[in-house]
Amino acid sequence: MRVRKADFAAAATLLILSAAAVAGWREDASPADAERLGQLTEARAKGLTEAASAKPSDLAAIRSIMQAGPVSSGRIAGTWKCRTMKLGGVTPAVVYSWFTCRISDRGGRLFFEKLGGSQRTSGWLYPDAGGYVYLGASYVHYNGANEKPPAYSGTGASAGAAQTPDDQIGLLSLTYDGRARLELPYPVQESTFDVIELKR
């Protein structure tokens, strides 16, 4: 059976697109950040252990979002209320106030932004097994000294560094109760493990 050139070209194109879809975030992430994401389970366990001595209200909030079971699909785009929780490191745990986060569709790609508070973050979400991999960067916004939102530096970390303090990598997943969580293993600064809780 002869294979027509058109069929061969179509099959080759599909193969290339499939490979690109599988590669996804791995093509953009630095090796150091890919390694950090691979240590998500370890960072989560260590952060929860270090947070065990936090005040009861903070510990209850942390346990609530971390024990919420994940769900494989659901509506993720839109506006959310969100709060950051920092586990371990400098202090046992810190649970911040609620602010606004947004997940928007930008030309077929999902973009995450924390829009309120002095500590903000923004970056791209990549579909992956178990949720979405987040590649973004943190920045400061307060008292008129507003830092321009930086882009994730990925393999372009400056001055030969393996990573920059602003770069973030994490896993965003939806939960059965309609919330979502963005887990950030081994942040470069302050804590052992960060999680951003999102609710409608």
ChimeraX commands (.cxc) that place a marker at each C-alpha (Angstrom):
marker #1 position 0.00,0.00,0.00 radius 0.5
marker #1 position 1.41,3.35,-1.06 radius 0.5
marker #1 position 1.34,6.26,1.38 radius 0.5
marker #1 position 0.41,9.54,-0.25 radius 0.5
marker #1 position 2.67,12.53,0.41 radius 0.5
marker #1 position -0.31,14.47,1.82 radius 0.5
marker #1 position -1.04,11.68,4.32 radius 0.5
marker #1 position 2.63,11.47,5.31 radius 0.5
marker #1 position 2.80,15.26,5.79 radius 0.5
marker #1 position -0.37,15.24,7.91 radius 0.5
marker #1 position 0.96,12.40,10.07 radius 0.5
marker #1 position 4.31,14.16,10.50 radius 0.5
marker #1 position 2.57,17.40,11.51 radius 0.5
marker #1 position 0.41,15.55,14.06 radius 0.5
marker #1 position 3.51,13.88,15.50 radius 0.5
marker #1 position 5.30,17.22,15.84 radius 0.5
marker #1 position 2.28,18.85,17.52 radius 0.5
marker #1 position 1.90,15.88,19.87 radius 0.5
marker #1 position 5.57,16.06,20.84 radius 0.5
marker #1 position 5.24,19.79,21.53 radius 0.5
marker #1 position 2.17,19.18,23.70 radius 0.5
marker #1 position 3.99,16.51,25.71 radius 0.5
marker #1 position 7.12,18.67,26.12 radius 0.5
marker #1 position 5.15,21.73,27.26 radius 0.5
marker #1 position 6.57,23.29,30.39 radius 0.5
marker #1 position 9.74,21.19,30.29 radius 0.5
marker #1 position 10.95,23.18,27.28 radius 0.5
marker #1 position 10.63,26.47,29.19 radius 0.5
marker #1 position 11.65,25.46,32.73 radius 0.5
marker #1 position 15.22,25.65,33.96 radius 0.5
marker #1 position 16.79,22.35,35.09 radius 0.5
marker #1 position 16.85,23.66,38.68 radius 0.5
marker #1 position 13.12,24.41,38.59 radius 0.5
marker #1 position 12.27,21.08,36.98 radius 0.5
marker #1 position 14.16,19.45,39.85 radius 0.5
marker #1 position 12.23,21.55,42.38 radius 0.5
marker #1 position 8.91,20.40,40.93 radius 0.5
marker #1 position 10.14,16.81,41.12 radius 0.5
marker #1 position 10.57,17.37,44.87 radius 0.5
marker #1 position 6.96,18.56,45.36 radius 0.5
marker #1 position 5.96,15.62,47.60 radius 0.5
marker #1 position 9.09,16.00,49.72 radius 0.5
marker #1 position 8.69,19.79,50.07 radius 0.5
marker #1 position 4.99,19.44,50.95 radius 0.5
marker #1 position 5.74,16.90,53.71 radius 0.5
marker #1 position 8.63,18.94,55.11 radius 0.5
marker #1 position 6.58,22.16,55.06 radius 0.5
marker #1 position 3.65,20.51,56.84 radius 0.5
marker #1 position 5.99,19.12,59.49 radius 0.5
marker #1 position 7.57,22.54,60.09 radius 0.5
marker #1 position 4.10,24.14,60.23 radius 0.5
marker #1 position 2.92,21.76,62.99 radius 0.5
marker #1 position 3.71,24.36,65.69 radius 0.5
marker #1 position 1.81,27.19,63.95 radius 0.5
marker #1 position -1.12,28.86,65.70 radius 0.5
marker #1 position -4.29,26.72,65.56 radius 0.5
marker #1 position -6.24,28.96,63.16 radius 0.5
marker #1 position -3.38,28.97,60.63 radius 0.5
marker #1 position -2.93,25.23,60.97 radius 0.5
marker #1 position -6.65,24.63,60.40 radius 0.5
marker #1 position -6.58,26.73,57.20 radius 0.5
marker #1 position -3.50,24.88,55.94 radius 0.5
marker #1 position -4.98,21.45,56.65 radius 0.5
marker #1 position -8.27,22.40,55.01 radius 0.5
marker #1 position -6.77,23.16,51.60 radius 0.5
marker #1 position -4.05,20.52,51.72 radius 0.5
marker #1 position -6.46,17.71,52.61 radius 0.5
marker #1 position -8.98,18.65,49.91 radius 0.5
marker #1 position -8.98,15.86,47.34 radius 0.5
marker #1 position -8.01,16.75,43.75 radius 0.5
marker #1 position -10.34,16.41,40.77 radius 0.5
marker #1 position -9.16,15.83,37.20 radius 0.5
marker #1 position -11.27,18.42,35.40 radius 0.5
marker #1 position -13.36,21.54,35.90 radius 0.5
marker #1 position -13.65,25.23,35.07 radius 0.5
marker #1 position -10.40,26.95,35.94 radius 0.5
marker #1 position -10.53,30.27,34.08 radius 0.5
marker #1 position -12.07,33.29,35.79 radius 0.5
marker #1 position -11.71,35.40,38.92 radius 0.5
marker #1 position -10.91,33.78,42.26 radius 0.5
marker #1 position -10.42,34.86,45.86 radius 0.5
marker #1 position -6.98,33.69,46.93 radius 0.5
marker #1 position -4.65,33.65,49.91 radius 0.5
marker #1 position -1.03,32.64,50.27 radius 0.5
marker #1 position 0.21,30.30,52.98 radius 0.5
marker #1 position 3.93,29.99,53.71 radius 0.5
marker #1 position 5.00,26.84,55.52 radius 0.5
marker #1 position 8.32,26.35,57.30 radius 0.5
marker #1 position 11.55,28.24,56.85 radius 0.5
marker #1 position 11.73,31.55,58.73 radius 0.5
marker #1 position 8.54,30.84,60.76 radius 0.5
marker #1 position 6.40,27.72,61.31 radius 0.5
marker #1 position 3.65,29.15,59.07 radius 0.5
marker #1 position 2.06,32.38,57.89 radius 0.5
marker #1 position -1.46,32.57,56.42 radius 0.5
marker #1 position -2.08,35.85,54.62 radius 0.5
marker #1 position -5.36,37.68,53.98 radius 0.5
marker #1 position -7.65,37.08,51.01 radius 0.5
marker #1 position -6.97,38.94,47.77 radius 0.5
marker #1 position -7.99,38.57,44.13 radius 0.5
marker #1 position -6.45,36.18,41.62 radius 0.5
marker #1 position -7.37,35.71,37.97 radius 0.5
marker #1 position -6.84,32.95,35.44 radius 0.5
marker #1 position -7.38,34.21,31.92 radius 0.5
marker #1 position -7.23,32.75,28.43 radius 0.5
marker #1 position -4.63,34.58,26.38 radius 0.5
marker #1 position -4.61,33.30,22.84 radius 0.5
marker #1 position -5.36,29.73,23.85 radius 0.5
marker #1 position -2.95,29.72,26.81 radius 0.5
marker #1 position -3.87,30.12,30.47 radius 0.5
marker #1 position -2.27,32.93,32.49 radius 0.5
marker #1 position -2.38,33.16,36.30 radius 0.5
marker #1 position -2.16,36.46,38.24 radius 0.5
marker #1 position -2.36,37.35,41.92 radius 0.5
marker #1 position -3.73,40.90,41.67 radius 0.5
marker #1 position -3.87,42.07,45.29 radius 0.5
marker #1 position -1.48,42.47,48.22 radius 0.5
marker #1 position 2.12,43.60,48.25 radius 0.5
marker #1 position 3.55,40.20,47.26 radius 0.5
marker #1 position 2.27,39.24,43.83 radius 0.5
marker #1 position 2.96,36.63,41.21 radius 0.5
marker #1 position 2.07,36.01,37.58 radius 0.5
marker #1 position 2.90,33.47,34.91 radius 0.5
marker #1 position 1.74,30.76,32.52 radius 0.5
marker #1 position -0.11,27.54,33.27 radius 0.5
marker #1 position 0.72,24.40,31.26 radius 0.5
marker #1 position -1.70,21.43,31.17 radius 0.5
marker #1 position -0.03,18.41,32.74 radius 0.5
marker #1 position -0.96,15.17,34.48 radius 0.5
marker #1 position -2.70,16.01,37.73 radius 0.5
marker #1 position -3.37,19.65,36.91 radius 0.5
marker #1 position -1.38,22.58,35.52 radius 0.5
marker #1 position 2.30,23.33,35.93 radius 0.5
marker #1 position 2.89,26.98,36.79 radius 0.5
marker #1 position 5.97,28.85,35.57 radius 0.5
marker #1 position 5.91,32.40,36.88 radius 0.5
marker #1 position 7.70,35.07,38.86 radius 0.5
marker #1 position 7.01,36.96,42.08 radius 0.5
marker #1 position 7.25,40.71,42.47 radius 0.5
marker #1 position 6.50,43.51,44.96 radius 0.5
marker #1 position 3.70,46.05,44.66 radius 0.5
marker #1 position 3.35,48.68,47.45 radius 0.5
marker #1 position 3.45,52.40,48.34 radius 0.5
marker #1 position 3.99,53.61,44.80 radius 0.5
marker #1 position 7.26,51.65,44.51 radius 0.5
marker #1 position 5.67,49.19,42.13 radius 0.5
marker #1 position 7.99,46.67,40.57 radius 0.5
marker #1 position 7.14,45.82,36.98 radius 0.5
marker #1 position 5.87,42.23,36.82 radius 0.5
marker #1 position 8.88,40.17,35.71 radius 0.5
marker #1 position 8.63,37.26,33.34 radius 0.5
marker #1 position 9.78,33.79,34.29 radius 0.5
marker #1 position 13.47,33.68,33.38 radius 0.5
marker #1 position 13.64,29.90,32.83 radius 0.5
marker #1 position 16.86,28.90,31.14 radius 0.5
marker #1 position 17.92,32.55,30.96 radius 0.5
marker #1 position 18.77,33.05,34.65 radius 0.5
marker #1 position 21.15,35.98,34.95 radius 0.5
marker #1 position 24.88,36.00,35.70 radius 0.5
marker #1 position 25.20,32.26,35.30 radius 0.5
marker #1 position 22.89,31.53,38.24 radius 0.5
marker #1 position 20.90,28.31,38.15 radius 0.5
marker #1 position 17.76,30.25,39.09 radius 0.5
marker #1 position 16.67,33.72,40.15 radius 0.5
marker #1 position 14.95,34.63,43.46 radius 0.5
marker #1 position 11.81,35.70,41.57 radius 0.5
marker #1 position 11.28,32.51,39.56 radius 0.5
marker #1 position 8.51,30.16,40.69 radius 0.5
marker #1 position 7.41,26.70,39.65 radius 0.5
marker #1 position 4.41,24.87,41.01 radius 0.5
marker #1 position 1.42,22.65,40.43 radius 0.5
marker #1 position -2.13,24.02,40.30 radius 0.5
marker #1 position -4.94,21.55,40.85 radius 0.5
marker #1 position -8.70,21.77,41.30 radius 0.5
marker #1 position -10.33,20.14,44.33 radius 0.5
marker #1 position -13.63,18.29,44.76 radius 0.5
marker #1 position -15.15,21.10,46.84 radius 0.5
marker #1 position -14.78,23.69,44.05 radius 0.5
marker #1 position -11.56,25.26,45.30 radius 0.5
marker #1 position -8.09,25.07,43.78 radius 0.5
marker #1 position -4.56,25.16,45.15 radius 0.5
marker #1 position -1.25,26.23,43.69 radius 0.5
marker #1 position 1.60,24.38,45.41 radius 0.5
marker #1 position 5.09,25.92,45.17 radius 0.5
marker #1 position 7.90,23.63,46.38 radius 0.5
marker #1 position 11.08,25.02,47.90 radius 0.5
marker #1 position 10.68,28.74,47.13 radius 0.5
marker #1 position 14.04,30.45,46.71 radius 0.5
marker #1 position 13.24,32.83,49.59 radius 0.5
marker #1 position 11.68,32.67,53.08 radius 0.5
marker #1 position 9.84,29.35,53.30 radius 0.5
marker #1 position 10.04,25.62,52.67 radius 0.5
marker #1 position 6.73,25.27,50.88 radius 0.5
marker #1 position 4.08,27.75,49.70 radius 0.5
marker #1 position 0.47,27.09,48.76 radius 0.5
marker #1 position -2.02,29.55,47.32 radius 0.5
marker #1 position -5.62,28.64,48.12 radius 0.5
marker #1 position -8.22,29.72,45.55 radius 0.5
marker #1 position -11.99,29.79,45.97 radius 0.5
marker #1 position -14.85,31.30,43.94 radius 0.5
marker link #1:1,2 radius 0.2
marker link #1:2,3 radius 0.2
marker link #1:3,4 radius 0.2
marker link #1:4,5 radius 0.2
marker link #1:5,6 radius 0.2
marker link #1:6,7 radius 0.2
marker link #1:7,8 radius 0.2
marker link #1:8,9 radius 0.2
marker link #1:9,10 radius 0.2
marker link #1:10,11 radius 0.2
marker link #1:11,12 radius 0.2
marker link #1:12,13 radius 0.2
marker link #1:13,14 radius 0.2
marker link #1:14,15 radius 0.2
marker link #1:15,16 radius 0.2
marker link #1:16,17 radius 0.2
marker link #1:17,18 radius 0.2
marker link #1:18,19 radius 0.2
marker link #1:19,20 radius 0.2
marker link #1:20,21 radius 0.2
marker link #1:21,22 radius 0.2
marker link #1:22,23 radius 0.2
marker link #1:23,24 radius 0.2
marker link #1:24,25 radius 0.2
marker link #1:25,26 radius 0.2
marker link #1:26,27 radius 0.2
marker link #1:27,28 radius 0.2
marker link #1:28,29 radius 0.2
marker link #1:29,30 radius 0.2
marker link #1:30,31 radius 0.2
marker link #1:31,32 radius 0.2
marker link #1:32,33 radius 0.2
marker link #1:33,34 radius 0.2
marker link #1:34,35 radius 0.2
marker link #1:35,36 radius 0.2
marker link #1:36,37 radius 0.2
marker link #1:37,38 radius 0.2
marker link #1:38,39 radius 0.2
marker link #1:39,40 radius 0.2
marker link #1:40,41 radius 0.2
marker link #1:41,42 radius 0.2
marker link #1:42,43 radius 0.2
marker link #1:43,44 radius 0.2
marker link #1:44,45 radius 0.2
marker link #1:45,46 radius 0.2
marker link #1:46,47 radius 0.2
marker link #1:47,48 radius 0.2
marker link #1:48,49 radius 0.2
marker link #1:49,50 radius 0.2
marker link #1:50,51 radius 0.2
marker link #1:51,52 radius 0.2
marker link #1:52,53 radius 0.2
marker link #1:53,54 radius 0.2
marker link #1:54,55 radius 0.2
marker link #1:55,56 radius 0.2
marker link #1:56,57 radius 0.2
marker link #1:57,58 radius 0.2
marker link #1:58,59 radius 0.2
marker link #1:59,60 radius 0.2
marker link #1:60,61 radius 0.2
marker link #1:61,62 radius 0.2
marker link #1:62,63 radius 0.2
marker link #1:63,64 radius 0.2
marker link #1:64,65 radius 0.2
marker link #1:65,66 radius 0.2
marker link #1:66,67 radius 0.2
marker link #1:67,68 radius 0.2
marker link #1:68,69 radius 0.2
marker link #1:69,70 radius 0.2
marker link #1:70,71 radius 0.2
marker link #1:71,72 radius 0.2
marker link #1:72,73 radius 0.2
marker link #1:73,74 radius 0.2
marker link #1:74,75 radius 0.2
marker link #1:75,76 radius 0.2
marker link #1:76,77 radius 0.2
marker link #1:77,78 radius 0.2
marker link #1:78,79 radius 0.2
marker link #1:79,80 radius 0.2
marker link #1:80,81 radius 0.2
marker link #1:81,82 radius 0.2
marker link #1:82,83 radius 0.2
marker link #1:83,84 radius 0.2
marker link #1:84,85 radius 0.2
marker link #1:85,86 radius 0.2
marker link #1:86,87 radius 0.2
marker link #1:87,88 radius 0.2
marker link #1:88,89 radius 0.2
marker link #1:89,90 radius 0.2
marker link #1:90,91 radius 0.2
marker link #1:91,92 radius 0.2
marker link #1:92,93 radius 0.2
marker link #1:93,94 radius 0.2
marker link #1:94,95 radius 0.2
marker link #1:95,96 radius 0.2
marker link #1:96,97 radius 0.2
marker link #1:97,98 radius 0.2
marker link #1:98,99 radius 0.2
marker link #1:99,100 radius 0.2
marker link #1:100,101 radius 0.2
marker link #1:101,102 radius 0.2
marker link #1:102,103 radius 0.2
marker link #1:103,104 radius 0.2
marker link #1:104,105 radius 0.2
marker link #1:105,106 radius 0.2
marker link #1:106,107 radius 0.2
marker link #1:107,108 radius 0.2
marker link #1:108,109 radius 0.2
marker link #1:109,110 radius 0.2
marker link #1:110,111 radius 0.2
marker link #1:111,112 radius 0.2
marker link #1:112,113 radius 0.2
marker link #1:113,114 radius 0.2
marker link #1:114,115 radius 0.2
marker link #1:115,116 radius 0.2
marker link #1:116,117 radius 0.2
marker link #1:117,118 radius 0.2
marker link #1:118,119 radius 0.2
marker link #1:119,120 radius 0.2
marker link #1:120,121 radius 0.2
marker link #1:121,122 radius 0.2
marker link #1:122,123 radius 0.2
marker link #1:123,124 radius 0.2
marker link #1:124,125 radius 0.2
marker link #1:125,126 radius 0.2
marker link #1:126,127 radius 0.2
marker link #1:127,128 radius 0.2
marker link #1:128,129 radius 0.2
marker link #1:129,130 radius 0.2
marker link #1:130,131 radius 0.2
marker link #1:131,132 radius 0.2
marker link #1:132,133 radius 0.2
marker link #1:133,134 radius 0.2
marker link #1:134,135 radius 0.2
marker link #1:135,136 radius 0.2
marker link #1:136,137 radius 0.2
marker link #1:137,138 radius 0.2
marker link #1:138,139 radius 0.2
marker link #1:139,140 radius 0.2
marker link #1:140,141 radius 0.2
marker link #1:141,142 radius 0.2
marker link #1:142,143 radius 0.2
marker link #1:143,144 radius 0.2
marker link #1:144,145 radius 0.2
marker link #1:145,146 radius 0.2
marker link #1:146,147 radius 0.2
marker link #1:147,148 radius 0.2
marker link #1:148,149 radius 0.2
marker link #1:149,150 radius 0.2
marker link #1:150,151 radius 0.2
marker link #1:151,152 radius 0.2
marker link #1:152,153 radius 0.2
marker link #1:153,154 radius 0.2
marker link #1:154,155 radius 0.2
marker link #1:155,156 radius 0.2
marker link #1:156,157 radius 0.2
marker link #1:157,158 radius 0.2
marker link #1:158,159 radius 0.2
marker link #1:159,160 radius 0.2
marker link #1:160,161 radius 0.2
marker link #1:161,162 radius 0.2
marker link #1:162,163 radius 0.2
marker link #1:163,164 radius 0.2
marker link #1:164,165 radius 0.2
marker link #1:165,166 radius 0.2
marker link #1:166,167 radius 0.2
marker link #1:167,168 radius 0.2
marker link #1:168,169 radius 0.2
marker link #1:169,170 radius 0.2
marker link #1:170,171 radius 0.2
marker link #1:171,172 radius 0.2
marker link #1:172,173 radius 0.2
marker link #1:173,174 radius 0.2
marker link #1:174,175 radius 0.2
marker link #1:175,176 radius 0.2
marker link #1:176,177 radius 0.2
marker link #1:177,178 radius 0.2
marker link #1:178,179 radius 0.2
marker link #1:179,180 radius 0.2
marker link #1:180,181 radius 0.2
marker link #1:181,182 radius 0.2
marker link #1:182,183 radius 0.2
marker link #1:183,184 radius 0.2
marker link #1:184,185 radius 0.2
marker link #1:185,186 radius 0.2
marker link #1:186,187 radius 0.2
marker link #1:187,188 radius 0.2
marker link #1:188,189 radius 0.2
marker link #1:189,190 radius 0.2
marker link #1:190,191 radius 0.2
marker link #1:191,192 radius 0.2
marker link #1:192,193 radius 0.2
marker link #1:193,194 radius 0.2
marker link #1:194,195 radius 0.2
marker link #1:195,196 radius 0.2
marker link #1:196,197 radius 0.2
marker link #1:197,198 radius 0.2
marker link #1:198,199 radius 0.2
marker link #1:199,200 radius 0.2
view
